[in-house]
Amino acid sequence: MLTHSVAARSAALLVSLSVVACGPSEEVQRQLAELQVVSAQKDSLIQAVTENARLVSELSSEVARVQSPTATTGSEGRDAREQLLTDVRALTTRLEETERKLEESQQRIERLGRERADLNTQLAQVRTAMEDFQSTIESQRSTINALEAQLAEVREENTVLAAEKTALEDTLTTMTTEVNTVYYTVGTKDELIEKGLVTAEGGSRVLFVFGKRGETLVPARGLEPAAFTPIDMRDVREIQLPDPEAGYRIVTHQDLSALETAPDEDGKLFGTVRIADPERFWAGNPYLIIVRT
């Protein structure tokens, strides 16, 4: 029964260790091994006590037989008594040896008991440490959950900010494109008048005056982009004129000093209009009207 109880307690201790941690440490494994040794030694002591009890019983029987009167006389009686004495001495020797072993066993049991107490203390400390570790894990898990929630909020904010940034970039791109978009058209006097882009006004003959004497072409009011060719002044710095042999004049108010090649003395341009400084050339007017003379 004692062996079964020790084994049951050992199994219960193993289960407790399994619950406390995912796997026992080397120190706990060593202590468990010592506990198994203690259990085995207790089983051995129980067998020794049983053997001692049997010897004591035999010794008592022999002593009783020696003390009882016998009818045997003469040499047979002496021989029987001497044999009994011999047996008693042997039993006494065995009893003394057994008592010595019992004393050693008792001391060993006491030592093992102390070791077991120490083991139980250490196991209790392990349980406490594991409970503290579990509490730390739970605390860290809560912290991680809070951080994940904050991270989700930051990601959502970043998504909103990214969308706003994209919208702002699109708006900026659109505004920049609009600011840098200019318009030009090239045609004959009649074509430009028919499109409503220029009008003929009377006056003295000065620069930009051609056609009949006293007529001057000037830009019409309320010009619309749809009647022109749009270009980006940052990219387009050359406008190819349709007829390289014909002369052309600029009707609108642009800074002609910003051209790479200035008009001739009659104000005419030939071949290609090359713009050296786009910012200055287009600063006064986003519309450029070129008429063939």
Residue pairs with C-beta under 8 A, 6 or more apart in sequence:
2 42
2 43
2 46
3 39
3 42
3 43
3 46
6 38
6 39
6 42
6 43
7 39
10 32
10 35
10 36
10 39
13 32
13 35
13 123
14 32
16 123
16 127
17 24
17 28
17 32
17 123
17 126
18 24
20 126
20 127
20 130
20 131
21 126
21 130
24 32
25 126
27 122
28 123
28 126
31 119
31 122
31 123
34 115
34 119
35 116
35 119
38 112
38 115
38 116
41 108
41 109
41 112
42 109
42 112
45 105
45 108
45 109
48 98
48 101
48 102
48 105
49 102
49 105
51 98
52 95
52 98
52 99
52 101
52 102
55 91
55 94
55 95
55 98
56 95
58 91
59 88
59 91
59 92
59 94
59 95
62 84
62 87
62 88
62 91
63 88
65 84
66 81
66 84
66 85
66 88
70 77
70 80
72 80
177 232
180 232
180 233
180 234
181 230
181 231
181 232
181 233
181 286
182 230
182 231
182 232
182 233
182 282
182 286
182 287
182 288
183 223
183 225
183 228
183 229
183 230
183 231
183 286
183 287
183 288
184 228
184 229
184 231
184 239
184 287
184 288
184 289
184 290
185 192
185 195
185 197
185 227
185 228
185 229
185 288
185 289
185 290
186 239
186 241
186 242
186 248
186 290
186 291
186 292
187 195
187 197
187 290
187 291
187 292
188 291
188 292
189 198
189 200
189 210
189 211
189 217
189 291
189 292
192 198
192 217
192 251
192 289
192 291
193 199
193 200
195 227
196 220
196 227
197 219
197 220
197 223
197 227
197 289
198 217
198 218
198 219
198 220
198 251
198 289
198 291
199 217
199 218
199 220
200 211
200 215
200 216
200 217
201 215
201 216
201 217
201 218
202 214
202 215
202 216
203 209
203 214
203 215
203 216
204 214
205 213
205 214
206 216
207 267
208 216
208 217
208 249
208 250
208 251
208 267
209 215
209 216
209 217
210 217
210 249
210 291
210 293
211 217
217 251
217 291
218 251
219 251
219 252
219 253
219 287
219 289
223 287
228 287
233 275
233 278
233 279
233 281
233 282
234 278
237 274
237 275
237 276
237 278
238 272
238 273
238 274
238 275
239 272
239 273
239 275
239 288
239 290
240 271
240 272
241 248
241 269
241 270
241 271
241 272
241 273
241 290
242 292
243 292
244 270
244 271
245 270
246 270
246 292
246 293
247 264
247 266
247 268
247 269
247 270
247 292
247 293
248 268
248 269
248 270
248 273
248 290
248 291
248 292
248 293
249 263
249 267
249 268
249 269
249 290
249 291
249 293
250 256
250 263
250 269
250 273
250 288
250 289
250 290
251 289
251 290
251 291
252 285
252 287
252 288
252 289
253 284
253 285
254 281
254 282
254 284
254 285
254 288
255 280
255 281
255 283
255 284
256 262
256 263
257 280
258 275
258 276
258 277
258 278
258 280
258 281
259 269
259 273
259 274
259 275
259 276
259 281
260 274
260 275
260 276
261 269
261 274
263 269
264 270
268 293
269 290
273 290
275 281
282 288
